[in-house]
Amino acid sequence: MNVTSLSFLLLLTVLPLNCAAIGLTEAELENLFAYTSTGMTFENALQIVLSEQTENMRAQPASTAISAQEEIDPETAALIARLEAENHPPIQAYIPDSIFDQVQRCPDIATHRTTLEPLITFLRGIRQDSNVHSIDTHVAANIAKLPVIGNAFGVDNPNLGIAAIQAYLNPFTTTYAGYEGRAVSSAQLQGYIATTLNTAAQDPITLGLYSRITSILQRLQNEIAEEEFNAHTKHLFDAIAENFLTQGGCFQGVRNRAYIRYISILNILMKE
């Protein structure tokens, strides 16, 4: 759900909003507008502003802190629901310490953005129809940087193991629509997943990336809209299926696709 700065201004103009009505101070509303103006979704911007509000409350003496009832009252909830109902799916309730919140709070996030930026730039320069092996050298030289970033954020798990990854992913294969118009049955995709993970097990970092991706999906399932979550699972399944539908299946193909997928997810979580 993207709320542009213009639409946000229109909402503030048309609806009878004021600082007290939505439980935010004027400064917090300005922060909310600033976040959405950068292209951040309304949901993520609201999460960050409310998170900042909570931190400010913790720093206040008990006598001056805002009560939970005052912070999120029925009028506020109704207003948010009204905003979201207008051409947008319902907003999810604010989740303290969500995966987005945790990543944004990392004290070294700027350093990790700097590390990730040239990797993203390189991948964006690769033609979409390029052979996956065209990035073999790049991936081999840079893949070890990813666990460092993942460990710093502490939002994923590199040690799920093959059985646990399969147990989580396999149920979602029943709704997979196939890869670029090519039908892939649930049983077929589950076979691809099993082979992919067993091939990835040749290298702890590679299997760890599939584990990290899966553990992030486990968290996102409860923190983002269903449609957005389904898009993330499809991206992963597309990467896995493509490796076999294009007569691949080798270790480098399995590794390179996990590398691309994990960087893509990190980039989303790290966006300012």
Contacts in CASP RR format, 6 or more apart in sequence:
PFRMAT RR
TARGET T0000
AUTHOR 0000-0000-0000
METHOD contacts of the structure
MODEL  1
MNVTSLSFLLLLTVLPLNCAAIGLTEAELENLFAYTSTGMTFENALQIVL
SEQTENMRAQPASTAISAQEEIDPETAALIARLEAENHPPIQAYIPDSIF
DQVQRCPDIATHRTTLEPLITFLRGIRQDSNVHSIDTHVAANIAKLPVIG
NAFGVDNPNLGIAAIQAYLNPFTTTYAGYEGRAVSSAQLQGYIATTLNTA
AQDPITLGLYSRITSILQRLQNEIAEEEFNAHTKHLFDAIAENFLTQGGC
FQGVRNRAYIRYISILNILMKE
1 41 0 8 1.000
1 42 0 8 1.000
1 43 0 8 1.000
1 84 0 8 1.000
1 88 0 8 1.000
1 89 0 8 1.000
1 91 0 8 1.000
1 225 0 8 1.000
2 39 0 8 1.000
2 41 0 8 1.000
2 42 0 8 1.000
3 11 0 8 1.000
3 36 0 8 1.000
3 41 0 8 1.000
3 42 0 8 1.000
3 45 0 8 1.000
3 88 0 8 1.000
4 36 0 8 1.000
4 39 0 8 1.000
5 33 0 8 1.000
5 36 0 8 1.000
5 37 0 8 1.000
8 32 0 8 1.000
8 33 0 8 1.000
8 36 0 8 1.000
8 37 0 8 1.000
8 42 0 8 1.000
9 33 0 8 1.000
11 17 0 8 1.000
11 83 0 8 1.000
11 86 0 8 1.000
12 29 0 8 1.000
15 79 0 8 1.000
15 82 0 8 1.000
15 83 0 8 1.000
17 79 0 8 1.000
19 25 0 8 1.000
19 26 0 8 1.000
19 28 0 8 1.000
19 29 0 8 1.000
21 75 0 8 1.000
21 76 0 8 1.000
21 79 0 8 1.000
22 29 0 8 1.000
22 76 0 8 1.000
22 79 0 8 1.000
22 80 0 8 1.000
23 70 0 8 1.000
23 71 0 8 1.000
23 72 0 8 1.000
23 73 0 8 1.000
23 76 0 8 1.000
24 32 0 8 1.000
24 49 0 8 1.000
24 53 0 8 1.000
28 49 0 8 1.000
28 52 0 8 1.000
28 53 0 8 1.000
31 48 0 8 1.000
31 49 0 8 1.000
31 52 0 8 1.000
32 45 0 8 1.000
32 46 0 8 1.000
32 49 0 8 1.000
35 44 0 8 1.000
35 45 0 8 1.000
35 48 0 8 1.000
35 49 0 8 1.000
36 42 0 8 1.000
36 45 0 8 1.000
38 272 0 8 1.000
40 48 0 8 1.000
40 271 0 8 1.000
40 272 0 8 1.000
42 83 0 8 1.000
42 84 0 8 1.000
42 88 0 8 1.000
42 91 0 8 1.000
43 91 0 8 1.000
43 92 0 8 1.000
43 224 0 8 1.000
43 225 0 8 1.000
44 100 0 8 1.000
46 80 0 8 1.000
46 91 0 8 1.000
46 94 0 8 1.000
47 94 0 8 1.000
47 95 0 8 1.000
47 98 0 8 1.000
47 100 0 8 1.000
47 101 0 8 1.000
48 100 0 8 1.000
48 101 0 8 1.000
48 104 0 8 1.000
50 94 0 8 1.000
51 94 0 8 1.000
51 96 0 8 1.000
51 101 0 8 1.000
51 105 0 8 1.000
53 71 0 8 1.000
54 96 0 8 1.000
57 65 0 8 1.000
57 66 0 8 1.000
57 71 0 8 1.000
58 65 0 8 1.000
72 94 0 8 1.000
80 91 0 8 1.000
81 90 0 8 1.000
81 91 0 8 1.000
83 91 0 8 1.000
84 90 0 8 1.000
84 91 0 8 1.000
89 225 0 8 1.000
89 227 0 8 1.000
92 223 0 8 1.000
92 224 0 8 1.000
92 225 0 8 1.000
95 101 0 8 1.000
95 222 0 8 1.000
95 223 0 8 1.000
98 219 0 8 1.000
98 223 0 8 1.000
99 155 0 8 1.000
99 216 0 8 1.000
99 219 0 8 1.000
99 220 0 8 1.000
99 223 0 8 1.000
99 269 0 8 1.000
100 223 0 8 1.000
100 269 0 8 1.000
102 153 0 8 1.000
102 154 0 8 1.000
102 155 0 8 1.000
103 109 0 8 1.000
103 153 0 8 1.000
103 155 0 8 1.000
103 269 0 8 1.000
103 270 0 8 1.000
106 112 0 8 1.000
106 152 0 8 1.000
106 153 0 8 1.000
108 152 0 8 1.000
109 270 0 8 1.000
112 149 0 8 1.000
112 152 0 8 1.000
112 153 0 8 1.000
112 270 0 8 1.000
113 270 0 8 1.000
115 145 0 8 1.000
115 148 0 8 1.000
115 149 0 8 1.000
116 149 0 8 1.000
116 263 0 8 1.000
116 266 0 8 1.000
116 267 0 8 1.000
116 270 0 8 1.000
119 142 0 8 1.000
119 145 0 8 1.000
119 263 0 8 1.000
120 263 0 8 1.000
120 267 0 8 1.000
122 135 0 8 1.000
122 138 0 8 1.000
123 135 0 8 1.000
123 260 0 8 1.000
123 263 0 8 1.000
126 134 0 8 1.000
126 135 0 8 1.000
132 243 0 8 1.000
132 252 0 8 1.000
132 253 0 8 1.000
132 256 0 8 1.000
132 257 0 8 1.000
133 252 0 8 1.000
133 253 0 8 1.000
133 256 0 8 1.000
135 256 0 8 1.000
135 259 0 8 1.000
136 252 0 8 1.000
136 256 0 8 1.000
139 252 0 8 1.000
139 255 0 8 1.000
139 256 0 8 1.000
139 259 0 8 1.000
142 259 0 8 1.000
143 205 0 8 1.000
143 206 0 8 1.000
143 209 0 8 1.000
143 255 0 8 1.000
143 259 0 8 1.000
144 205 0 8 1.000
146 205 0 8 1.000
146 209 0 8 1.000
146 259 0 8 1.000
146 262 0 8 1.000
146 263 0 8 1.000
146 266 0 8 1.000
147 158 0 8 1.000
147 205 0 8 1.000
147 208 0 8 1.000
147 212 0 8 1.000
149 266 0 8 1.000
150 156 0 8 1.000
150 212 0 8 1.000
150 266 0 8 1.000
153 269 0 8 1.000
155 216 0 8 1.000
155 219 0 8 1.000
155 269 0 8 1.000
156 211 0 8 1.000
156 212 0 8 1.000
156 213 0 8 1.000
156 215 0 8 1.000
156 216 0 8 1.000
157 211 0 8 1.000
157 212 0 8 1.000
157 215 0 8 1.000
158 208 0 8 1.000
158 209 0 8 1.000
158 211 0 8 1.000
158 212 0 8 1.000
159 208 0 8 1.000
159 211 0 8 1.000
160 168 0 8 1.000
160 211 0 8 1.000
160 214 0 8 1.000
160 215 0 8 1.000
161 207 0 8 1.000
161 211 0 8 1.000
162 194 0 8 1.000
162 197 0 8 1.000
162 198 0 8 1.000
162 201 0 8 1.000
162 207 0 8 1.000
164 211 0 8 1.000
164 214 0 8 1.000
165 193 0 8 1.000
165 197 0 8 1.000
165 210 0 8 1.000
165 211 0 8 1.000
165 214 0 8 1.000
166 190 0 8 1.000
166 193 0 8 1.000
166 194 0 8 1.000
166 197 0 8 1.000
168 214 0 8 1.000
168 217 0 8 1.000
168 218 0 8 1.000
169 193 0 8 1.000
169 214 0 8 1.000
169 217 0 8 1.000
169 233 0 8 1.000
169 236 0 8 1.000
170 190 0 8 1.000
170 193 0 8 1.000
172 233 0 8 1.000
172 237 0 8 1.000
173 186 0 8 1.000
173 189 0 8 1.000
173 190 0 8 1.000
173 193 0 8 1.000
173 237 0 8 1.000
174 186 0 8 1.000
175 230 0 8 1.000
176 184 0 8 1.000
176 186 0 8 1.000
176 189 0 8 1.000
176 234 0 8 1.000
176 237 0 8 1.000
176 241 0 8 1.000
177 234 0 8 1.000
178 184 0 8 1.000
178 237 0 8 1.000
178 238 0 8 1.000
178 241 0 8 1.000
179 237 0 8 1.000
179 238 0 8 1.000
179 241 0 8 1.000
179 242 0 8 1.000
179 245 0 8 1.000
180 238 0 8 1.000
182 245 0 8 1.000
184 192 0 8 1.000
184 241 0 8 1.000
184 245 0 8 1.000
189 237 0 8 1.000
189 240 0 8 1.000
189 241 0 8 1.000
192 240 0 8 1.000
192 241 0 8 1.000
192 243 0 8 1.000
192 244 0 8 1.000
193 240 0 8 1.000
195 244 0 8 1.000
195 249 0 8 1.000
196 210 0 8 1.000
196 240 0 8 1.000
196 243 0 8 1.000
196 249 0 8 1.000
196 254 0 8 1.000
197 207 0 8 1.000
197 210 0 8 1.000
199 249 0 8 1.000
199 250 0 8 1.000
199 251 0 8 1.000
199 254 0 8 1.000
200 206 0 8 1.000
200 207 0 8 1.000
200 208 0 8 1.000
200 209 0 8 1.000
200 210 0 8 1.000
200 251 0 8 1.000
200 254 0 8 1.000
200 255 0 8 1.000
200 258 0 8 1.000
201 207 0 8 1.000
202 251 0 8 1.000
203 251 0 8 1.000
203 255 0 8 1.000
206 251 0 8 1.000
206 254 0 8 1.000
206 255 0 8 1.000
206 258 0 8 1.000
209 258 0 8 1.000
209 259 0 8 1.000
209 261 0 8 1.000
209 262 0 8 1.000
210 258 0 8 1.000
212 262 0 8 1.000
213 236 0 8 1.000
213 258 0 8 1.000
213 261 0 8 1.000
213 262 0 8 1.000
213 265 0 8 1.000
216 265 0 8 1.000
216 269 0 8 1.000
217 229 0 8 1.000
217 232 0 8 1.000
217 233 0 8 1.000
217 236 0 8 1.000
220 228 0 8 1.000
220 229 0 8 1.000
220 232 0 8 1.000
221 229 0 8 1.000
232 265 0 8 1.000
235 261 0 8 1.000
235 264 0 8 1.000
236 261 0 8 1.000
239 257 0 8 1.000
239 258 0 8 1.000
239 260 0 8 1.000
239 261 0 8 1.000
240 257 0 8 1.000
242 257 0 8 1.000
243 249 0 8 1.000
243 253 0 8 1.000
243 254 0 8 1.000
243 257 0 8 1.000
END
